[in-house]
C-alpha cells in the first residue's frame, strides 16, 4: 500500500500570526489610493470611538428574537430598545421594585456565588404575547 505523503504543518504562535496579518494588512492598505486610505482611517476611528458604548451579553434566543422583532416593528435600533430596558431594570432594582432573590441559585463557579435561573414564563413571555396578540 502506498503511504500518504507526510506534510509538515507549521506551528505558528497566534501572537506572531496576528502580527504578520497586521503587517500584511498595512502593506496592502499602503498601496491603496490616498482617498481610500483616509476612508479606512476614518472608519477605524469611528469604530474605536464606539468601543466604550459596546457590551456583549449572553441572552436566550427568545429574548434576542423578541427584541429584534419589536425593533423592526417600531422601526427603531434594537440597541436603543435594549438600553431602555436595561435602564428601566436598573432603576426598578435600585428602588426595590425587583427582588432577584427568587431567581438566585448557588453557583459552582469559583468566580460567582450565584446564578440567576429564570422560569420559562419570563423567558418566553414576549413570544407568547406576540403570537396571542396578533
Buried (B, 14 or more C-beta within 10 A) or exposed (E): EEEEEEEEEEEEEEEEEEEEEEEEEEEEEEEEEEEEEEEEEEEEEEEEEEEEEEEEEEEEEBBBBBBEBBBEEEEEEBEEBBEEEEEEEEEEEEEEEBEEEEBEEEEEEEEEEEEEEEEEEEBBBBBEEBEEEE
